[in-house]
Amino acid sequence: MNMKRLLISCVVLLFIFPSSLYANSINVEYLPSIFDDGTQIPERIEWKSWDETSEIVPKDSVFEVVDYETGLYFKVQRRAGSKHADVQPLTTIDTAIMKAIYDGKWSWKRRAIFIRSGSHLIPASMHGMPHGAGALANNFPGHFCIHLPNSTTHSSSKEDPSHQLMILKAAGKLDQYLNKATSEQIAFAFINGINQEDNAIVRKTIRPAKNVRTLRKIFFINPDVPRFKQQPTSLMVVEYPVELTVRTRQGLTKEKAVLYLERESLTSRWYVNVAKSTL
């Protein structure tokens, strides 16, 4: 272990004991980033499906999770999962780093990540909520999930669209996807961006340019699915009804709203017009 890594370990350990204190106190400046070991992100990131990645990181294998936004990384072990990877942080230090990535609070929010194993750097997505069973002595009460292209949830056997968006983001393919997306796909990308608190995704789906802070009153958006599938009456403008959970001085309240989708021509891409939408 080199001196820098030893220093990092010591700093993190100060917050691990007692466990009730370590979660909210870590100074991220002292945590490892992807560049600490002298490596660089490969010029060519490998786009791999769940089946391919499952062979690279089989059950019981140890690999690194690299956070797309911060560059922080930690080690995990794949413990289970046939349709996506159920993994656990390897040690208490890895748990502390993961919790720091989530600003000291466990969350179901999805994050764009890379799986780093040997020479492989594979775009993926994770959430940050311990659940289910866990077997390692790591201060992590359960396991968390990592999704890849074509992976599904274990309960529904369907892709999780918010995970898939984060995978596209990590791979640098999000713009390409949005440029060809249908109005419904743009609407759902906007909704998932709001629900995952990912301002980068939100900004790519809206027009005119607007400070995303004005949308922060929105806590959650639930599409009115039975009506969401209605056939649009225009090839240039589509309205989608949604239900908002918004923050008020009295707490969280629900409101009905409409997303206003439009494009400039039949060959242009779709955007959410936030000025016309009733958000």
VOGU-3710 file (C-alpha; in Angstrom, 3 decimals, decimal comma):
1> mnmkrllisc> 0,000/0,000/0,000  1,547/3,325/-1,010  1,744/6,267/1,359  -1,108/8,192/-0,238  -3,466/5,226/-0,061  -2,418/4,644/3,555  -3,224/8,268/4,393  -6,595/7,954/2,689  -7,357/4,796/4,641  -6,468/6,456/7,941
11> vvllfifpss> -8,629/9,498/7,213  -11,615/7,365/6,244  -11,202/5,057/9,254  -11,507/8,047/11,562  -15,125/8,267/10,481  -15,953/4,597/10,441  -15,897/4,172/14,222  -18,464/4,589/15,537  -20,486/3,688/12,427  -23,171/6,246/13,235
21> lyansinvey> -20,660/9,036/12,666  -18,730/8,089/9,532  -21,536/8,510/7,038  -21,899/12,268/6,988  -18,435/13,520/7,861  -16,028/12,331/5,181  -14,081/14,998/3,340  -14,278/13,928/-0,287  -11,024/15,725/-1,067  -9,169/12,964/0,779
31> lpsifddgtq> -10,892/10,073/-0,973  -9,354/8,192/-3,896  -10,202/9,169/-7,442  -9,688/7,222/-10,624  -6,406/9,035/-11,266  -4,717/8,224/-7,946  -3,098/5,054/-9,234  -1,634/6,771/-12,290  -4,071/5,255/-14,779  -6,167/7,135/-17,290
41> iperiewksw> -9,594/6,408/-18,682  -9,023/4,351/-21,859  -9,580/6,148/-25,149  -12,149/3,544/-26,039  -14,709/2,689/-23,370  -16,121/-0,786/-23,889  -19,879/-0,973/-24,466  -20,832/-4,411/-23,220  -24,151/-6,092/-22,560  -25,142/-7,699/-19,286
51> detseivpkd> -24,360/-11,190/-20,582  -20,851/-10,155/-21,686  -20,100/-8,277/-18,472  -21,425/-11,117/-16,338  -18,638/-13,285/-17,735  -15,974/-10,627/-17,045  -17,100/-10,175/-13,410  -18,630/-13,548/-12,450  -20,080/-14,355/-9,040  -17,581/-13,886/-6,174
61> svfevvdyet> -15,260/-11,746/-8,330  -13,886/-8,449/-6,996  -13,804/-5,340/-9,168  -13,953/-1,548/-8,899  -16,915/0,774/-9,273  -15,922/4,217/-10,596  -18,399/7,068/-10,198  -18,845/9,002/-13,449  -19,436/12,392/-11,804  -16,725/12,443/-9,151
71> glyfkvqrra> -14,132/9,890/-10,334  -14,211/8,324/-6,871  -13,906/4,564/-6,878  -14,330/1,687/-4,474  -14,035/-2,093/-4,554  -17,021/-4,439/-4,570  -17,650/-8,148/-4,704  -20,388/-9,621/-6,836  -22,393/-11,859/-4,543  -25,431/-12,833/-6,616
81> gskhadvqpl> -27,794/-11,723/-9,361  -28,760/-13,479/-12,571  -30,421/-10,576/-14,419  -28,192/-7,835/-13,022  -25,344/-7,771/-10,527  -26,040/-7,835/-6,787  -22,851/-6,543/-5,183  -21,462/-5,413/-1,836  -18,670/-2,975/-0,954  -15,637/-5,072/-0,105
91> ttidtaimka> -14,577/-3,338/3,132  -15,711/-0,662/5,561  -13,504/1,811/3,697  -15,227/0,983/0,411  -18,610/1,469/2,086  -17,501/4,869/3,380  -16,392/5,934/-0,098  -19,661/4,785/-1,645  -21,661/6,692/0,967  -19,565/9,811/0,343
101> iydgkwswkr> -20,502/9,567/-3,356  -24,129/9,732/-2,207  -23,442/12,757/0,023  -23,629/10,701/3,197  -27,158/9,348/2,681  -28,178/6,028/1,185  -30,492/6,551/-1,763  -32,345/4,716/-4,525  -31,120/7,401/-6,943  -29,344/6,019/-9,982
111> raifirsgsh> -25,812/7,129/-10,844  -23,742/6,668/-13,971  -20,684/4,535/-13,230  -17,970/2,397/-14,796  -17,085/-1,160/-13,927  -13,288/-1,397/-13,882  -11,841/-4,907/-13,980  -8,350/-5,446/-15,317  -8,128/-3,523/-18,588  -11,911/-3,285/-18,911
121> lipasmhgmp> -13,830/-0,045/-18,292  -17,515/-0,730/-18,858  -20,377/1,829/-18,624  -23,010/0,858/-16,079  -25,461/2,242/-13,525  -25,936/1,740/-9,802  -28,289/2,833/-7,058  -27,157/3,585/-3,516  -29,560/1,768/-1,201  -28,565/-1,240/0,905
131> hgagalannf> -31,291/-3,886/0,739  -31,718/-7,632/1,015  -28,973/-9,855/2,342  -25,308/-9,090/2,904  -22,456/-11,363/3,977  -19,347/-9,165/4,240  -18,045/-7,335/7,316  -18,267/-3,924/5,677  -20,790/-1,730/7,572  -23,150/-2,154/4,595
141> pghfcihlpn> -26,480/-3,698/5,640  -27,275/-5,693/2,499  -26,310/-5,373/-1,151  -26,916/-2,914/-3,992  -27,583/-3,379/-7,693  -25,558/-2,646/-10,806  -27,285/-2,610/-14,199  -25,908/-2,824/-17,736  -27,363/-2,766/-21,249  -30,015/-5,491/-21,557
151> stthsssked> -30,048/-6,211/-17,822  -33,451/-6,365/-16,143  -34,924/-6,251/-12,676  -35,281/-9,604/-10,961  -38,946/-9,021/-10,154  -40,286/-7,792/-13,504  -37,720/-9,129/-16,015  -37,923/-5,694/-17,673  -35,218/-3,074/-18,171  -35,172/-0,234/-15,671
161> pshqlmilka> -35,352/2,895/-17,901  -33,631/5,161/-15,365  -30,683/2,765/-15,104  -30,493/2,554/-18,900  -30,318/6,362/-19,170  -27,404/6,433/-16,742  -25,599/3,763/-18,758  -25,972/5,910/-21,887  -24,645/8,884/-19,938  -21,569/6,993/-18,758
171> agkldqylnk> -20,902/5,713/-22,276  -21,172/9,155/-23,868  -24,161/7,968/-25,898  -26,882/10,071/-24,268  -26,907/12,853/-26,887  -27,052/10,304/-29,700  -30,039/8,629/-28,049  -31,913/11,883/-27,359  -31,349/13,183/-30,900  -33,268/10,188/-32,277
181> atseqiafaf> -35,767/9,746/-29,438  -39,530/9,868/-29,814  -41,539/12,476/-27,941  -42,494/9,828/-25,385  -38,847/8,855/-24,850  -37,877/12,515/-24,370  -40,715/12,966/-21,881  -39,591/9,930/-19,898  -35,941/11,075/-20,034  -37,009/14,431/-18,586
191> inginqedna> -39,094/12,698/-15,916  -36,243/10,372/-14,976  -33,803/13,286/-14,908  -36,046/15,076/-12,411  -36,702/11,962/-10,341  -32,999/11,018/-10,205  -32,001/14,640/-9,506  -29,707/14,579/-12,522  -29,578/18,135/-13,835  -27,334/17,147/-16,761
201> ivrktirpak> -30,082/14,924/-18,178  -32,776/17,513/-17,477  -30,855/20,235/-19,327  -30,496/18,024/-22,398  -34,267/17,493/-22,629  -35,629/21,014/-22,147  -36,003/24,148/-24,202  -35,826/27,090/-23,969  -32,667/27,196/-21,901  -33,796/27,643/-18,335
211> nvrtlrkiff> -32,111/27,547/-14,985  -32,800/24,063/-13,649  -33,100/25,556/-10,176  -36,593/26,750/-11,088  -37,615/23,089/-11,355  -36,297/22,181/-7,903  -39,721/22,552/-6,324  -40,593/19,323/-8,131  -39,852/16,361/-5,867  -41,157/13,603/-8,131
221> inpdvprfkq> -43,031/13,214/-11,424  -45,389/10,324/-12,053  -46,643/9,988/-15,649  -50,372/9,426/-16,003  -49,622/6,175/-17,849  -53,151/5,330/-19,140  -53,304/8,745/-20,827  -49,584/8,950/-21,615  -49,980/6,430/-24,427  -52,669/8,413/-26,239
231> qptslmvvey> -52,146/8,981/-29,956  -50,915/12,546/-30,482  -53,045/14,814/-32,664  -50,047/16,665/-34,124  -46,726/15,588/-35,590  -45,061/18,704/-34,168  -46,623/19,113/-30,725  -47,561/16,497/-28,124  -48,933/17,003/-24,619  -48,392/14,427/-21,873
241> pveltvrtrq> -50,320/14,579/-18,577  -48,321/13,940/-15,420  -48,759/14,107/-11,664  -46,228/16,180/-9,745  -45,164/15,848/-6,148  -43,954/19,343/-5,284  -42,234/20,907/-2,294  -44,205/23,610/-0,507  -43,898/25,342/2,853  -46,521/22,918/4,132
251> gltkekavly> -44,596/19,867/2,893  -45,062/17,654/-0,160  -48,271/18,039/-2,156  -49,553/16,527/-5,411  -50,558/18,523/-8,467  -51,714/17,702/-11,985  -49,604/19,085/-14,813  -48,928/18,735/-18,530  -45,609/18,283/-20,317  -45,553/20,167/-23,601
261> leresltsrw> -43,337/18,439/-26,191  -42,488/20,097/-29,484  -40,015/20,080/-32,364  -39,174/22,625/-35,052  -39,651/20,319/-38,050  -40,466/16,711/-38,857  -36,743/15,904/-38,941  -35,824/17,853/-35,780  -35,496/16,310/-32,339  -38,077/16,668/-29,589
271> yvnvakstl> -37,739/18,868/-26,495  -39,835/19,572/-23,417  -40,926/23,206/-23,687  -40,765/24,170/-20,028  -42,213/27,628/-20,719  -45,455/26,151/-22,073  -45,608/23,139/-19,754  -47,706/23,592/-16,619  -44,903/22,737/-14,193
//
